[in-house]
Amino acid sequence: MSWMGGSASTGVTGLERRLARRILEASGDPRLRLVLWNSEELRLSDAPALGRVVLRERRVLRDLLLAPGSNGLGDAYASGALEIEGDLPSVLKLAFAAPRRATPLRRAAWAWQLWRRRSRSRSKARANVHHHYDLGNDFYARWLDRSMSYTCAYFPTPTASLEEAQIAKHEHVARKLWLRPGERVVEAGCGWGSLALHLARAHGARVTAYNISSEQIRYAREQARAQGLSDRVEFREDDYRNIAGSYDAFVSVGMLEHVGPENYRRLGRVIDRCLAPDGRGLIHSIGRVARRPMDPWISRHIFPGAYAPTLEQMVAILSKRDFAVLDVEDLRLHYEKTLAHWLERFEKNAAEIERRFDARFVRTWRLYLAGSQASFHTSSLQLWQVAFARSRSNAIPWTRAKLYAREA
């Protein structure tokens, strides 16, 4: 029986060996090894190996060829039919380092994927959020920091702890917003509420935060009561498109990835509608240098409907409503470090997570966290913070000095 038929025999045909070598060559790194189901190891050179990709079943070769990129590898790894030996993030960094040429065929495929993911439906947005964020607060509490911050941290020093870095991120955002006591802030997509609570507690702001995840909103309200901040922070279980009122500052951290370019014009109108004449704002989002769809495996299993915008697209949301960009910062390497902390904590709790879900779930999330870490390391993904104000407003910071002052 041919290899395409999935024979149970352990032999390797010459065709299979040539096709496997082609997959290895596509990785472009001589320190990677490919081990076939009969334990035969393929190598590009005699350089010391830093990692091995092991195909435990011959059908995996077919899957890698028919579903190149993350789909074939991700599904095979999640099922256990493919194993990666060595430090997982390090091996993925080697595999992701080879540039993917934007061929006409690949551009056409990307355009098709982008078109397919378009949705203006609020019910679809809620379903997408439920898929990822409503897995249970206890699940996320096992590997996030104490504040339950699920966005890129800011490490003022390389040795800062994850808890210190998340507090520093909240403070970094607050300073970019140039907040003063008593000001009104609206947050679009508040997660478990850590930023809103920090702005109220440390800066005396009055915050209205929107989120459509029922699990997150329930937790955030509990935290507001426990911290005595219910009179200054209101968590609303509602869509960002329903934001109402007038505010001195608008902030969105980690939500734009779920909005989609088909809704960017609407988001711009919301910001324009709610910001006071001298209002300021900040959008914090994962992004890409060039337009591309989200990784298809991530879209299917982790973040359905997600899209990482280019900086050009982020700025266009603002410029089309006559906002001026004040500051742009790329925190790509900070997100790599954040993910390294998350993955380490995830691994420490993997056995408990597997008991609640199953082995495939653990392997899926392990690959997602490690692959994301590798993507930021290799610059496949960026993390931008864009601060802005109305173009005619002169109530803006004179310098960036406050961002790095020891006292806020």
N, C-alpha and C positions, 0 to 999 in steps of 0.2 A: 504494500500500500504506500502511496506517496506521502510525503510530509504534509501536504495540504490536507490529506484525509485524517491526520491526527493519529497515526499508528502508535500503538502502545509500545513498540520496540524501542530499545534504547540507542540504537545505532544512529549515526549522523551521516547523511548523504553529502556528496560533494556540493550539490546545489545549496543545501541548507548551510553548509559551512561558508560558502561564498556570500550568501545573503546575510549571515550573521556577522561576517567580517565587514560587510558594507555598513551595517548598523554601527559597529564599533568605530569605523573610520569617520562616520558622520559626527561622532562625539568630538573628534579632533584632539583629544588629549592622550598622549602615550602612557600616562600613568593609570589609565583605566583598563580593566580586564573584563572580558565577557566569558562566562563559564556556561557551557551547554549542559543539557540534561544528562549527558553521559559522563560528566565531570571533565570534559575536554576544555582546556582554557585557551582562549584566543587573546593575542596581545599584538600591539602595534610596534613595540620596541622592548628592549630589555631594561628600560628604566624601572626603578623600584615602584611597585604597585601601591597606590593610595586607596584603591577601592576595587571591588569586584561586583559586577552585576551577574547574578546567577539565575539562569532560566531553569526552573525545576521541572517544567513540562515542555514538550516540543511545540505544543499549540501556541505557546507564548511568542515564539518566533513569528508565527503567522500573524498574531494579533499586533505585534510591534510593527510589522510591515504594512498591514492593512489599516491600522490606526496609528500612524506615526505621531510622535510627540507625546504629550502627557496622557492622552486617552488610553493607549495601549499599555504604557508603563504603569500608569496610576491604577487601572483596574487589575492588572496582574499583581502589582505589589499589594493592593488591598486584599486580594484573595489569598495571598501567600504563594501563588504560582511563580512569583519572581521575588528574589531576595537581594538586598543590597548589603554587602559585607564591607565593613569599615564605618567611619563616622558618617552618618547619613547626610547631614548638611554639607560636609566637605566633599563627599562624592557627587552630590547634586550640583555643587558649585563648579566642579570640573565638567560635568555633563552640560550645564547651562552656559558655560563660558563661550562655546562656539557660536559665533554670530549666525543668525538665520537670515539668509538673503531674502529680500522682499521681491520674489519673482512675480511676474504677471499672474500666474496661476494662484500663487499664495495670496496676492492682493485681492483677487476675485473671491477666494474662499473667505478671507477676512471680511470683505464687504457683505457677503451673504450672511455670515454669522452675525454681524452687527445689525443687519436688517431684521433677522429672525428674532433677536432679543428685544426689539422695540416694544414698549408697552407704556401707555398713558393711564392704564387702569389702576385705581386705588386698591381694588380688591386683589389684584396681582401683586402690587407692592406689599400689601399686608401678608399675603401668602409667602412671598419670598423672605420677608423678615421673620415670620414664624418658623420657617424651615431652619434657619440658622440660629436665631437668638433665643428661641423659646425651647431649648433643649433642657432647661432646668438650671436655675441659678446655682445649685450645688455643684453641677458639672463645671461651670466656669470658675467657681470659687476655689476649685482644687488646683488651678494653675495660673490664675491672674493674681495681681497684687491685692493688698487688703482693701483698696478703694474700688476694686472691680473695674479698673480702667482697661478697656479693650481697644485701645488705639496706641499709636506710636508714642513711646515715652521720649523724654528729653534728658540726656545724660550730661550734666554740667561737667562731670569728670568721668573718665573711662571706668573708674572703680565704684561709681555710685551704685547703690542697690536699686532693684526695680521699684521698690516703694519710693525711694528718694527721687528717682527719675520721673515717676508719674506725677508726684507733687510738683517737681520742677517744670514738667510740661504744662500743668494747669497754671502755674505762675507765669510761665513764658507767654501763654495765650492771654492771660489777664493783662500783662504789661503791653502786649501788642495792641490790645483793645483800648489802652490808656484809660482804664476804669477809674472812676471816682466814687466815693461813698454815696449811696442813695440812688445811683443811676439804675435805669431799667434795662435789663438784658433779656433778649429772647434767644433761646438755643433750639436749633432745628436738629433733631436726632440726638437725644441726650444719653443714650446708653443706660447704664445703671446709676447715672446721676452724679458722678464724682466731680465733674467740672462745675456744674451748676452749684453744688454744695460748696465747693471751694470759693467760687466767686462771691457767694453770699457771706461765707464765714470769714474769709481773709480780706475781702475788699468792700464789704458792706453793700453789695449790689442787691437789687431785687430782681429775681430771675423767674422767667416763665419758660418752661422747657417742654418740648413736644417730642413724642415718641409713639410708635404704633405697636411696640412689643409689650404685651400685657405683663409678661414675666419681669421685664426690666422696670416698667413703671411701678409695679407693686413693690419691688425691692427699693427703688429710689424713694418712694413715699415713706416706707418704713425707716429709711436712713434719715430722711428729713425730720421725722418725728423724734427719732432717737437722738439726733444732734441738736434738737431745739431750733430748727430752722424752718419749720412749716409756715411761719408767718412771713418768711422772706423768699421762699422757693415754692413755686407751684409746678407740679408735674402733670401735664395733660396728655392723656392717651388719645392722640389725634394726629392726623397727617400734617406735615409741614405746610401743605397748600392751604390749610385752614388757619394759619397764623393770623391773629387779629390784634389790633392795638398799635400804639406808637412806642418806640424803644430808642434808647441812646446807643445800644450796641446790638449787633447781630453776630452770632457765632454758630458755626457748624463744624464739628470735629468728627470725621469718619462717616459722614452720611452721604456725601456727594457721590461716592462709589455706587450707591443704590438708587440714585435719582435717574440716571440715564440721560444721554444727550437730547433725546426727544422731549425731555421736561426741563431743559436748562432755561429756556425762555420764560417758562412759568416760574421757575425759582427766582430769576432776576426780577420779575414783577412783584413777587412776594417780598423780597428784600427792599425793593424800592418803596413798596406800600407801607412797610412797617418801620422804616428807619426815620428818625427825626432829622431835621435839616442839618444838624451838625453831628449826626450819628456816624459811628465807625463800625467796621465789621472784620471778620476773619473767617476764611474757609480753609479747612485742613483736610487734605484728601490724598489717597494713593493715586499715582498718575503714571503716565508713560511719556517718553520723549516723542514718539510717533503714534498715530492712531492705529490701534489694533484691538481686536475683541479680547475679552477676558479669556484666560486659559480654559479650554472647553471642559477639561476634567474638573477644574475648580467650579465652573458654572453648573455642572451637573450635580456635584456632590456636596459642595460647601456653600457657595454664594450664587444661587440662581438669580439671573437677571442683572448681575453686577457689571459695571463698566468702569475702567480706570481712565479718566480723561487726560488729554494733553494739557500742558500749561496754557497753550493758546485757547483751548476751549474754556478753561477756568476763567481766564481773563475776559473772554468774550461775554460770559454771563454778566459781568460787571460793567464793561465798557458800553454795552448796548443799552444800559440804563443810566448812563452818564455818571458812573462811579470811577474814581481814579485809584489805581493800585499804588499803595504806599510802600509795601515791602513784600519781597518774595524770598522764602528760605526753603532749601532742600534739606530734609532731615533723613535722607535715604539710609545712611549708615547707622543712624539712631534706631531706625526700624529694624535693621538687621540685628542689632544688639538686643532690642526688645524681644524679638522672636527667639533669640537664643535663650533668654531667660524663661520665656513661656515654655519652650520645648523641654528645657531641663526640669521645670516643675511638672509638666505633663508626664514625663517619663517616670518621675518619682511616684506618681499616682496612677500609672497605667493599669496596674492590676485591679485597683478599685473601679476604675472607669470601665474596664472590660467586664467586670462582674455586673455592672449596671446595664451596659449596652452589649457588645460582643467584640470578638477579636478583630473582625473586619472594620468596625467603627474605629477602634484604636489605631489600626494601621492606616486608615484613611486620614484621620486627623494628624497622626505623626507625619505622614507624607506632606500634608497641607502645611503644617508649621515649618518643617525642614525645607520644603520647596519654596515657601515664601521667603525664608531666610536667605536661601541661595539666590532668589530672584532680586532681592534688594542688593545683595553683595555684587552681583554681576551687572547691575544697572538695568535689568529688564523692567524693574519697577522703580518708581521714585516716590517720595513723600513730600508734597508741597504744602506750605502754609502761605496763604496770600492774604495780606492785610489791606484794607481799602477804606475809603471815605467818599462822600459826595465830592464831585470834582471842584465845586465852588467853595467848599468849606475850608476855612483857614484855621479851624480848631483842631489842628493835627500836631503830632510831636515834632519838635524842632530838630532833634537828633535821635539816634538809636541808643543813646547812653543809658536810658532807664532800663533797657532790656537786660543789661549786664551789670547794673549796680547791685551792690550787696543788699541794700535795703530797697524794698519796693517803693 
